[in-house]
Amino acid sequence: MKIIITFFLLLFLTPLVHSQKRTYIDEKGDTINKYKYFKKWRNKDLLLSAWHYKDKKGKRYLTLKNDLYLQETYAFNSIKSEIEELINIKIPDSTVLLIEYTYKDDLCSSSRDNNWTRSEISERKKFTDPMRTSLIKKHVLLISLFEPGITLKNKPKSKYEYFYTDKNNFFRKNLFINPTLCGSFALMKTNGQCIIRNGEYRADNMAQHLKPENWNLFFERKE
């Protein structure tokens, strides 16, 4: 009888133990409860992104960041040269750069890990290929970069490849400084003006920021 009672107690307590292994932290660095965390994250007016990670003991931390959108101005030619070195292709000077970045140890989903097989890349490209083709016609080049530490079974010698490892950590150190759940996008014009959006998004939606009425929300138009 004692064995049966112990068994059912374990069944009851196990979910509680797992729930206690999660700590929720808001954009101010304060520990909050799960309800407040997700209420804040879903509040579009707050413009928050998130990063989830585990410590060495397996405890999971869910953090919020006040950086859904960032804007900055970079040396366009330097950024373009770094991409050209990665892809071994000359990029026309009039091209707008659209960079998707995937972070190491991203807990975006249960299927996401630090190993991207060829079949996984192929499956992902079924979704991104049509968007990339459409964007190229608008002089926007989509490149997908992966943080070092991620095993990427790409085909770097193929002229059709656009999934690459950020070999020198250049983009991680200069554009995508803070890791974000489900990756980030950077959209850069030839004048160096750049909008970064952190969190799950689509390349075609990101390109919509090029519309003057959208772009001017980030960079004041000079008359």
N, C-alpha and C positions, 0 to 999 in steps of 0.2 A: 504493500500500500504506500509506504514512504517513497519507494522508487517511482511510483506513478505520479505522486504529488510533486516530487522533485522535477520530473520530466515536464509536467505542465507549467511549473514555475519558470523553468528555463525557456519554454516556448513563449511565455508571457513577457519575460524580462529581456530577452534577446533584442527585440525591436527598440526597447528603451535604451539599451546599452549603445546600439548603433546611433540612435538619435542624439545621444549625449556626446558623440564624437565630432559633432559639427558645431563650429563657432561662427556666428554671423557678425560681421563688422561693417559699419556704415562708412560713408565717405569722409567722416570726421575722425575716424579711428576709434569710435565708440562701439563696444559690444552691445548688440541689440538682439531681440528675439526674432524667430523665423518670420512671423507675421509682419513685423515692421520692416524687416529686410526686403521682403518681396513687394511690399506696398511701395517702398521707396523706389525700388528698381523698376517697377512698372509705371511709375509716375513720369510721363514723357517730359513734363515741364522741368524736371530736375536734371535731365541730360546726363544720366549716370551710366557708366559701364561697369563690368564686373570681372573679377579674377578669382577662380577657385583653385586651391592647391592643398596638398597633403604634407604634413611634417613627417619626420622619420618614424614616428610611432603610428602613422596611419590616420591621425586626426585630421579632419578636413576643415579648412577655413574658407568661408565665403565672404569675399570683400567687395565693397563698392568703391568706385572711383569717380571723381568729378571731371571726367574727360571723354564723354561720348564723342564730342567734336573738338578738334584742335586745328588751329591754322598757323602757318608759319611760312616764311619765304626762304628758299634755299638757292644755292648756286646750281641752276638747272643743268648746265653742261657737265658739272662734276657728277651729278646723279645719273645723268644719261650715260656718261663714260663708264660708270660702275656697272650699269646694266649691260652695256655693250660688251664689256669684258666677260660677264657671266654667260651671255647668250651667243657671243661670238658673231654678232650681226650688227651692221651699221644702222643706226636709227635715224631717220630723217629729222632735221632740226625743227620741223613744224609739228612734230608728234607730241600729243599730250600723253603723259605717262599715268597709267593706272596700275598700282601695285597692290596685290593681295598678299598678306603676310600671315603665315601659320606659326604659332609659338610652340616651343618644346613643352611637354608636360601639360598640354591643354586638356582640361577635363570637360570639354564642350559636350561630349556624349559618351556613352558607355563603349561605343565602337571606336572612339578616337584614341590613338596612342602615338608613340614615337616611331612607328614603322608604317610607311606607306608603300604597299606592294604595287606591282604593275597593274594588277586587276583593280585595285582601289583607285589608282590614278586614272585608269581608263574609265571607270564608273563615274568618277568626278567630272572628267572631261565631257562626258555625254551631256552634262548640265551646263558646263562653261563654254564649250566649243561654239555653239550658236551665238552666244553673247559676244564672244571674242571676235568672231567673223563680222558681226554687225558693227562692233565698235571700230574695227580697223577701217571700215568704209568711212568712218567719221574722223579718221586720223587720231584715234585713241588706241594705244597699245596696252593690252592687258598682260601682265606678267605675274605669275604666282611664285612667291619666294617662301622658303622654309628655313626656320632657324637651325643652325648647326646643332647636331645631337639627334636630329630626326633622320632616320634612314629613309632615303628617297630613291626608289627604283625607277628613275626616269630614264630618258634617252637623250642625254645632252648633245649628242652629235647629230640628232635629227633636226632638220630645218623647221619642223612643225612643233618642236618642243617649246613649252613655255612654263614648265614647272622646274624650278631650280633651287639649289641650296644656296643660302646666303653665306658663301664660303668664308669670307673674311669678317663676317659679323658686321659689315659696314652698315647695312640698313637697320639692323637691330640696335646698333649703338647711336645712330643718327636720326632715324625717323620713328622707328617703332620701339621707343625706349621702355615703355611699361607694358608688360604682357597683359593680354586681354582675352577673356573667355570667347572662344569661337573666332579668334583672329581679328585682323584690322585691314582697312583699306587706306591707301594714300592716292590722291588725285592731284597731279602736278601739271600746271601750265608751263609754257616755254619761258615765261618771265620769272619762274621760280616760285610763284605763289602756289601753296599746297594746302589742301584740306585733308585731314586725317579723320576717319571715322572708326572708332573702336567698338568691336562687338559684331555679332552675326549680321551679315548684310549680303546684298547681291551686287555684282559688278555693274549690271545695267542700271540699277537704281543709283549707284554711286555716280555714274556718268551723268545722271540728271542734274547733278550739282553744277555742271558746266553752263547751264542756262543762266543768262545774266541776272534774272530775278533771284536766283538761288545763290549764285557766286557772290553777288554784291552784299548778301547778308553777312558774309565773312570778311570780304575785302571791300572797303569803301571805294566806290568808283571816283576817280579823279577827273574832274571836268577839264 
